[in-house]
C-alpha cells in the first residue's frame, strides 16, 4: 500500500512520447539486435549482438534480460542505478558462460540503457558499453550524448594533435567498428555513465550502429528537428535507412519529452 501511494503521489512530472523499432535490414540474414522498452518503469535499452547468427542474437537477448530484471527492482533512483550497474556485470558473465557452453569463439553485445527517475522525470541516466548511441535534440541542436567505445572513437576522444587526427581521419573507417568495450569480451566490463537533465521539447534517440552508420549526423538532425510524434519520427528514420541500403540490423527507441503535467 505504501508503495502504491508513493507512485500515485510522485508521478513523473513530464509526459513521455515513446516509439521503438527493430528490423533485420536488407542484407543481414537475421536480427541480432534486442530492445527493452519498459514504459511503467521508464527504462529503455538497445543491445546490438555480435558473434554471428544465434551467438549475437543470444548475447543481446541476455543483456536485455538482465537489464529488464534490474530496472524493476523497487527502491529510489540511486538504488535502481546500482542494480543497473550490477546488471551490466552480471550480463557480461552470463554471455561468457553461454559462449563457453555453446562453443562460440566470439560472442558479445553492446548495450546502451536510458533510465528515467520515476519520482522526478526531469532526471535520467545513460549507462553504456560499445557503440550504441544516444542523441538528443534540444533547442534547434542535435548532440551525441555517448562516446563510441571503438578504436576510432577513443582516438577522437583523446584530443590528438591536428596532424595525427587528420592522418587518422583518412583511415578511421578501418577502426570504426573495432570495439574497445563490449559485454562478453573480457572477464570484466566497465560501463560508462552520464547524467541527463531532461526538458520539455527534448527528443532522445537510442540507436544501434545500423542507424548511425546508414544515416549522417545531418540526416538524423533533419528528422528529429521536425515537430513529429515519436512514432512518425521512427518511421521516417527507418525509411531513410532503407533508402540508404539498410546494410545492417537497425534498432531505435525515440523518446519525446512533453510539457509538464
CORDA-V552637 format. One record per residue. N is the residue number from 1. SS is DSSP state (H for helix, E for strand, - for the rest). PHI is phi in whole degrees, 0 to 359 (NA if undefined). Layout:
BEGIN
n->[N	N]
ss->[SS	SS]
phi->[PHI	PHI]
END
This chain:
BEGIN
n->[1	2	3	4	5	6	7	8	9	10	11	12	13	14	15	16	17	18	19	20	21	22	23	24	25	26	27	28	29	30	31	32	33	34	35	36	37	38	39	40	41	42	43	44	45	46	47	48	49	50	51	52	53	54	55	56	57	58	59	60	61	62	63	64	65	66	67	68	69	70	71	72	73	74	75	76	77	78	79	80	81	82	83	84	85	86	87	88	89	90	91	92	93	94	95	96	97	98	99	100	101	102	103	104	105	106	107	108	109	110	111	112	113	114	115	116	117	118	119	120	121	122	123	124	125	126	127	128	129	130	131	132	133	134	135	136	137	138	139	140	141	142	143	144	145	146	147	148	149	150	151	152	153	154	155	156	157	158	159	160	161	162	163	164	165	166	167	168	169	170	171	172	173	174	175	176	177	178	179	180	181	182	183	184	185	186	187	188	189	190	191	192	193	194	195	196	197	198	199	200	201	202	203	204	205	206	207	208	209	210	211	212	213	214	215	216	217	218	219	220	221	222	223	224	225	226	227	228	229	230	231	232	233	234	235	236	237	238	239	240	241	242	243	244	245	246	247	248	249	250	251	252	253	254	255	256	257	258	259	260	261]
ss->[-	H	H	H	H	H	H	H	H	-	-	-	-	E	E	E	E	E	E	E	E	E	E	-	-	-	-	-	-	-	-	-	E	E	E	E	E	E	-	-	-	-	E	E	E	E	E	E	E	E	-	-	H	H	H	H	H	H	H	H	H	H	H	H	H	H	H	H	H	H	H	-	-	-	-	-	H	H	H	H	H	H	H	H	H	H	H	H	H	H	H	H	H	H	H	H	H	H	H	H	H	H	-	-	-	-	-	E	E	-	E	E	E	E	E	E	-	-	-	-	-	-	E	E	E	E	E	E	E	-	-	-	E	E	E	E	E	E	-	-	E	E	E	E	-	-	-	-	-	E	H	H	H	H	H	H	H	-	-	-	-	H	H	H	H	H	H	H	H	H	H	H	H	H	H	-	-	-	E	-	-	-	E	-	-	-	-	-	-	-	-	E	E	E	E	E	E	-	-	-	-	-	E	E	E	E	E	-	H	H	H	H	-	-	-	-	H	H	H	H	H	H	H	H	-	-	-	-	-	H	H	H	H	H	H	H	H	H	H	H	H	H	H	-	-	-	-	-	-	E	E	E	E	E	E	E	E	E	E	E	-]
phi->[NA	297	297	296	298	298	291	290	267	234	284	305	273	227	282	247	254	236	213	214	199	220	229	290	91	261	241	290	284	212	252	259	274	213	243	234	229	248	291	293	262	55	231	220	210	238	238	240	281	227	131	85	51	295	298	294	296	295	298	293	293	299	301	295	294	291	293	300	293	290	284	267	294	286	150	283	297	298	292	298	292	297	294	296	300	296	294	299	288	294	296	300	295	293	296	294	295	299	298	296	293	274	80	278	283	220	206	201	205	278	200	228	243	240	241	259	294	291	277	231	289	282	251	213	226	252	239	206	218	106	243	282	254	236	248	229	260	212	51	81	223	263	225	274	269	243	261	283	274	231	301	297	295	292	293	298	289	284	55	291	300	301	295	294	297	294	295	293	302	294	242	298	298	293	255	300	243	272	286	263	218	198	279	108	280	235	298	240	231	235	292	257	234	215	272	233	259	276	227	304	99	294	230	243	237	256	210	281	292	294	269	283	282	275	243	285	305	294	299	296	300	295	283	291	289	284	281	253	290	302	298	291	298	300	298	291	299	297	298	292	296	297	297	275	116	41	286	222	302	226	222	205	232	249	234	260	258	271	287	302	284]
END
